[in-house]
Amino acid sequence: MFHSDRSKEFDNALISSALSTFGIQGSLSMKGCPYDNAVAEAVFKEFANQVHFQNAEQLGRILWDYVNWFNHHCIHGTLGYLTPVEARQIIVVSFLLNPASYTLVAIDVYLTG
């Protein structure tokens, strides 16, 4: 996967064609939402110092472990010192109890990540 913010140099046909040629999935930040880009950059920073993985399976296991830790165990100050999973559960329950208090934009951001 190749992730970028919405910079024009990465949101163009040439980059899309190159990614397609090599079978790489492109990923852009959601418009007006810088937080997903911050997560991608944090993941990159975590693995930038890794020189070599033995194989794709090892990389996959390490990535799965990191994402599992990040979502289930790592507390975030911007989420009220909850994990992302805990914060999402609170939001979903709150929405189910009072759907009229949420706008479609908030539902999209919170429920689809």
N, CA, C and O of each residue as an XYZ file, in Angstrom:
452
protein
N       0.840     -1.172      0.000
C       0.000      0.000      0.000
C       0.886      1.237      0.000
O       1.924      1.282      0.660
N       0.454      2.230     -0.751
C       1.147      3.509     -0.830
C       0.185      4.563     -0.301
O      -0.858      4.808     -0.906
N       0.527      5.190      0.826
C      -0.358      6.184      1.427
C       0.228      7.575      1.267
O       1.436      7.780      1.380
N      -0.657      8.524      1.003
C      -0.250      9.921      0.891
C      -1.378     10.804      1.384
O      -2.540     10.400      1.419
N      -1.010     12.024      1.768
C      -2.057     13.009      2.016
C      -2.612     13.400      0.649
O      -2.265     12.769     -0.349
N      -3.435     14.386      0.580
C      -4.090     14.749     -0.681
C      -3.263     15.732     -1.520
O      -3.829     16.504     -2.294
N      -1.958     15.714     -1.379
C      -1.101     16.583     -2.188
C      -1.285     16.256     -3.664
O      -1.399     15.087     -4.034
N      -1.314     17.269     -4.494
C      -1.545     17.069     -5.934
C      -0.450     16.230     -6.590
O      -0.717     15.538     -7.572
N       0.764     16.278     -6.071
C       1.819     15.488     -6.704
C       1.589     13.984     -6.552
O       2.168     13.193     -7.296
N       0.744     13.581     -5.589
C       0.483     12.152     -5.405
C      -0.906     11.753     -5.869
O      -1.213     10.562     -5.930
N      -1.756     12.720     -6.200
C      -3.120     12.460     -6.652
C      -3.189     12.720     -8.153
O      -3.875     13.637     -8.604
N      -2.468     11.899     -8.922
C      -2.472     12.122    -10.369
C      -2.399     10.793    -11.125
O      -2.125      9.746    -10.539
N      -2.643     10.853    -12.405
C      -2.732      9.654    -13.239
C      -1.399      8.903    -13.328
O      -1.398      7.673    -13.360
N      -0.282      9.604    -13.369
C       1.023      8.953    -13.495
C       1.326      8.088    -12.273
O       1.754      6.942    -12.409
N       1.104      8.638    -11.085
C       1.324      7.859     -9.859
C       0.365      6.677     -9.822
O       0.770      5.559     -9.503
N      -0.910      6.916    -10.147
C      -1.902      5.832    -10.152
C      -1.494      4.722    -11.113
O      -1.633      3.541    -10.795
N      -0.997      5.093    -12.275
C      -0.560      4.106    -13.266
C       0.625      3.298    -12.754
O       0.660      2.077    -12.910
N       1.600      3.977    -12.139
C       2.779      3.275    -11.605
C       2.374      2.299    -10.497
O       2.866      1.172    -10.447
N       1.479      2.738     -9.614
C       1.020      1.854     -8.541
C       0.310      0.639     -9.119
O       0.529     -0.486     -8.671
N      -0.535      0.867    -10.105
C      -1.266     -0.228    -10.751
C      -0.304     -1.208    -11.415
O      -0.490     -2.421    -11.311
N       0.715     -0.699    -12.093
C       1.702     -1.535    -12.778
C       2.374     -2.509    -11.814
O       2.629     -3.662    -12.162
N       2.657     -2.039    -10.602
C       3.349     -2.872     -9.626
C       2.404     -3.548     -8.637
O       2.853     -4.178     -7.680
N       1.106     -3.419     -8.864
C       0.124     -4.080     -8.008
C       0.055     -3.499     -6.606
O      -0.202     -4.220     -5.643
N       0.284     -2.198     -6.490
C       0.285     -1.536     -5.185
C      -1.008     -0.754     -5.029
O      -1.397     -0.004     -5.925
N      -1.672     -0.925     -3.902
C      -2.913     -0.207     -3.632
C      -2.605      1.204     -3.157
O      -1.786      1.397     -2.259
N      -3.255      2.181     -3.755
C      -3.089      3.565     -3.340
C      -4.037      3.912     -2.209
O      -5.117      3.333     -2.097
N      -3.638      4.852     -1.377
C      -4.456      5.284     -0.250
C      -4.243      6.781     -0.055
O      -3.113      7.237      0.117
N      -5.333      7.538     -0.082
C      -5.260      8.975      0.166
C      -5.993      9.300      1.457
O      -6.966      8.634      1.812
N      -5.531     10.314      2.149
C      -6.235     10.793      3.332
C      -7.633     11.235      2.933
O      -7.858     11.681      1.808
N      -8.574     11.107      3.870
C      -9.915     11.619      3.607
C      -9.848     13.136      3.534
O      -9.087     13.762      4.272
N     -10.624     13.719      2.665
C     -10.635     15.169      2.486
C     -11.020     15.844      3.806
O     -12.043     15.521      4.409
N     -10.187     16.780      4.237
C     -10.466     17.534      5.451
C     -10.211     16.778      6.743
O     -10.587     17.251      7.815
N      -9.578     15.612      6.662
C      -9.337     14.808      7.866
C      -7.862     14.394      7.903
O      -7.500     13.375      7.315
N      -7.010     15.159      8.580
C      -5.583     14.856      8.588
C      -5.199     13.684      9.487
O      -4.050     13.242      9.462
N      -6.135     13.177     10.277
C      -5.779     12.183     11.288
C      -5.353     10.853     10.691
O      -4.444     10.213     11.217
N      -5.994     10.414      9.589
C      -5.582      9.144      9.005
C      -4.171      9.239      8.452
O      -3.436      8.251      8.480
N      -3.771     10.404      7.947
C      -2.403     10.576      7.480
C      -1.424     10.495      8.652
O      -0.333      9.945      8.508
N      -1.800     11.033      9.795
C      -0.936     10.964     10.978
C      -0.714      9.515     11.397
O       0.391      9.141     11.789
N      -1.754      8.708     11.317
C      -1.621      7.281     11.658
C      -0.668      6.607     10.677
O       0.213      5.851     11.087
N      -0.837      6.875      9.393
C       0.045      6.268      8.391
C       1.499      6.673      8.626
O       2.405      5.848      8.517
N       1.714      7.948      8.949
C       3.074      8.407      9.213
C       3.646      7.777     10.483
O       4.840      7.484     10.541
N       2.808      7.566     11.498
C       3.278      6.918     12.724
C       3.695      5.476     12.445
O       4.701      5.003     12.973
N       2.917      4.781     11.614
C       3.264      3.403     11.256
C       4.574      3.393     10.485
O       5.452      2.577     10.765
N       4.717      4.299      9.510
C       5.952      4.363      8.734
C       7.145      4.625      9.645
O       8.187      3.985      9.506
N       6.995      5.563     10.575
C       8.084      5.884     11.503
C       8.476      4.650     12.315
O       9.658      4.406     12.558
N       7.479      3.880     12.727
C       7.724      2.679     13.531
C       8.588      1.668     12.774
O       9.435      0.996     13.363
N       8.363      1.569     11.454
C       9.053      0.553     10.664
C      10.204      1.101      9.823
O      10.900      0.335      9.155
N      10.410      2.408      9.847
C      11.457      3.013      9.015
C      12.843      2.511      9.385
O      13.722      2.450      8.525
N      13.056      2.154     10.633
C      14.377      1.699     11.065
C      14.590      0.202     10.849
O      15.694     -0.298     11.066
N      13.547     -0.523     10.423
C      13.699     -1.938     10.124
C      14.445     -2.056      8.795
O      13.983     -1.553      7.771
N      15.585     -2.712      8.817
C      16.401     -2.799      7.615
C      15.883     -3.874      6.676
O      15.811     -3.660      5.466
N      15.517     -5.038      7.227
C      15.186     -6.159      6.361
C      14.210     -7.094      7.068
O      14.385     -7.420      8.242
N      13.194     -7.517      6.348
C      12.290     -8.547      6.840
C      12.630     -9.822      6.096
O      12.981     -9.781      4.917
N      12.528    -10.944      6.767
C      12.887    -12.222      6.152
C      11.990    -12.562      4.966
O      12.451    -13.116      3.968
N      10.707    -12.227      5.082
C       9.754    -12.518      4.004
C       8.479    -11.711      4.240
O       8.333    -11.025      5.252
N       7.571    -11.812      3.288
C       6.312    -11.065      3.389
C       5.479    -11.527      4.575
O       4.775    -10.723      5.186
N       5.550    -12.803      4.905
C       4.783    -13.322      6.036
C       5.262    -12.701      7.353
O       4.446    -12.353      8.206
N       6.565    -12.563      7.518
C       7.100    -11.942      8.731
C       6.654    -10.483      8.811
O       6.238    -10.018      9.872
N       6.739     -9.775      7.711
C       6.284     -8.385      7.682
C       4.796     -8.316      8.026
O       4.378     -7.452      8.797
N       4.002     -9.216      7.462
C       2.573     -9.252      7.746
C       2.273     -9.482      9.213
O       1.389     -8.835      9.776
N       3.004    -10.405      9.844
C       2.811    -10.682     11.278
C       3.177     -9.467     12.123
O       2.466     -9.123     13.068
N       4.274     -8.827     11.783
C       4.721     -7.656     12.543
C       3.733     -6.508     12.377
O       3.413     -5.820     13.347
N       3.248     -6.297     11.154
C       2.246     -5.254     10.939
C       0.953     -5.555     11.688
O       0.362     -4.663     12.297
N       0.512     -6.819     11.643
C      -0.715     -7.194     12.360
C      -0.541     -6.938     13.851
O      -1.436     -6.387     14.491
N       0.597     -7.331     14.409
C       0.858     -7.094     15.840
C       0.817     -5.599     16.156
O       0.244     -5.190     17.166
N       1.423     -4.788     15.296
C       1.446     -3.342     15.539
C       0.039     -2.760     15.482
O      -0.351     -1.999     16.368
N      -0.724     -3.107     14.454
C      -2.084     -2.577     14.316
C      -2.953     -3.041     15.478
O      -3.746     -2.262     16.006
N      -2.811     -4.292     15.878
C      -3.562     -4.807     17.028
C      -3.207     -4.028     18.294
O      -4.094     -3.633     19.050
N      -1.926     -3.809     18.522
C      -1.496     -3.028     19.689
C      -2.039     -1.604     19.604
O      -2.581     -1.088     20.582
N      -1.896     -0.967     18.444
C      -2.325      0.421     18.265
C      -3.823      0.568     18.519
O      -4.242      1.524     19.172
N      -4.627     -0.352     18.020
C      -6.080     -0.245     18.140
C      -6.632     -0.704     19.485
O      -7.629     -0.159     19.957
N      -6.000     -1.696     20.108
C      -6.567     -2.309     21.314
C      -5.845     -1.960     22.616
O      -6.421     -2.130     23.691
N      -4.616     -1.483     22.551
C      -3.840     -1.291     23.769
C      -3.241      0.109     23.939
O      -2.985      0.542     25.062
N      -3.021      0.805     22.839
C      -2.374      2.115     22.894
C      -3.408      3.206     23.160
O      -4.306      3.426     22.348
N      -3.280      3.884     24.292
C      -4.221      4.959     24.604
C      -3.785      6.239     23.892
O      -2.596      6.472     23.672
N      -4.777      7.065     23.536
C      -4.519      8.282     22.779
C      -5.115      9.470     23.510
O      -6.295      9.464     23.860
N      -4.306     10.483     23.738
C      -4.776     11.682     24.415
C      -5.911     12.358     23.676
O      -6.815     12.908     24.305
N      -5.880     12.327     22.336
C      -6.941     12.957     21.561
C      -8.254     12.191     21.649
O      -9.297     12.703     21.245
N      -8.214     10.975     22.170
C      -9.432     10.169     22.336
C      -9.822     10.067     23.812
O     -10.518      9.135     24.214
N      -9.373     11.024     24.604
C      -9.716     11.003     26.025
C      -8.997      9.894     26.780
O      -9.524      9.357     27.755
N      -7.815      9.558     26.337
C      -6.989      8.506     26.938
C      -7.676      7.150     26.892
O      -7.617      6.362     27.836
N      -8.331      6.906     25.757
C      -8.923      5.608     25.449
C      -8.177      5.021     24.262
O      -7.468      5.735     23.553
N      -8.335      3.732     24.046
C      -7.814      3.126     22.821
C      -8.784      3.453     21.693
O      -9.932      3.805     21.965
N      -8.361      3.348     20.435
C      -9.293      3.582     19.326
C     -10.522      2.675     19.377
O     -11.627      3.117     19.062
N     -10.346      1.429     19.765
C     -11.483      0.507     19.852
C     -12.451      0.960     20.933
O     -13.662      0.946     20.713
N     -11.954      1.358     22.087
C     -12.829      1.843     23.157
C     -13.577      3.101     22.729
O     -14.775      3.230     22.981
N     -12.877      4.021     22.085
C     -13.505      5.269     21.641
C     -14.589      4.987     20.611
O     -15.669      5.575     20.673
N     -14.320      4.108     19.680
C     -15.314      3.778     18.660
C     -16.529      3.109     19.292
O     -17.659      3.396     18.897
N     -16.321      2.222     20.265
C     -17.454      1.567     20.927
C     -18.351      2.596     21.613
O     -19.576      2.501     21.538
N     -17.752      3.568     22.273
C     -18.530      4.623     22.943
C     -19.329      5.417     21.917
O     -20.501      5.721     22.139
N     -18.699      5.751     20.802
C     -19.379      6.523     19.768
C     -20.531      5.726     19.153
O     -21.614      6.269     18.936
N     -20.304      4.455     18.876
C     -21.356      3.622     18.284
C     -22.532      3.488     19.240
O     -23.682      3.637     18.827
N     -22.261      3.211     20.507
C     -23.341      3.088     21.486
C     -24.088      4.412     21.611
O     -25.318      4.434     21.658
N     -23.352      5.504     21.664
C     -23.975      6.819     21.756
C     -24.868      7.073     20.541
O     -25.979      7.584     20.683
N     -24.388      6.719     19.358
C     -25.178      6.883     18.146
C     -26.436      6.021     18.192
O     -27.523      6.485     17.847
N     -26.289      4.773     18.615
C     -27.446      3.883     18.663
C     -28.497      4.366     19.656
O     -29.695      4.189     19.433
N     -28.053      4.969     20.740
C     -28.985      5.481     21.740
C     -29.639      6.794     21.314
O     -30.767      7.088     21.711
N     -28.930      7.579     20.505
C     -29.455      8.890     20.126
C     -28.996      9.260     18.709
O     -28.180     10.168     18.547
N     -29.506      8.574     17.690
C     -29.035      8.816     16.314
C     -29.309     10.226     15.805
O     -28.595     10.714     14.929
N     -30.325     10.879     16.335
C     -30.654     12.221     15.855
C     -29.576     13.242     16.186
O     -29.532     14.311     15.576
N     -28.703     12.929     17.146
C     -27.673     13.887     17.549
C     -26.428     13.825     16.662
O     -25.484     14.585     16.878
N     -26.410     12.940     15.676
C     -25.246     12.795     14.805
C     -25.583     13.246     13.398
O     -26.689     13.024     12.907
N     -24.618     13.882     12.759
C     -24.779     14.244     11.356
C     -24.180     13.140     10.504
O     -23.423     12.312     11.009
N     -24.505     13.118      9.232
C     -23.961     12.095      8.341
C     -22.447     12.186      8.251
O     -21.781     11.158      8.123
N     -21.890     13.376      8.315
C     -20.434     13.538      8.258
C     -19.798     12.867      9.460
O     -18.821     12.133      9.310
N     -20.338     13.105     10.661
C     -19.773     12.503     11.869
C     -19.885     10.992     11.831
O     -18.960     10.295     12.247
N     -20.996     10.473     11.343
C     -21.162      9.027     11.250
C     -20.129      8.447     10.307
O     -19.528      7.416     10.609
N     -19.910      9.090      9.167
C     -18.934      8.601      8.203
C     -17.535      8.590      8.787
O     -16.816      7.603      8.632
N     -17.130      9.657      9.453
C     -15.784      9.761     10.005
C     -15.580      8.724     11.107
O     -14.557      8.039     11.141
N     -16.546      8.613     11.997
C     -16.362      7.746     13.160
C     -16.617      6.276     12.877
O     -15.948      5.423     13.461
N     -17.546      5.954     12.015
C     -17.887      4.551     11.802
C     -17.094      3.899     10.693
O     -16.969      2.674     10.670
N     -16.555      4.678      9.773
C     -15.782      4.066      8.701
C     -14.295      4.280      8.895
O     -13.492      3.763      8.118
N     -13.910      5.032      9.916
C     -12.491      5.251     10.183
C     -11.934      6.196      9.204
O     -10.746      6.514      9.258
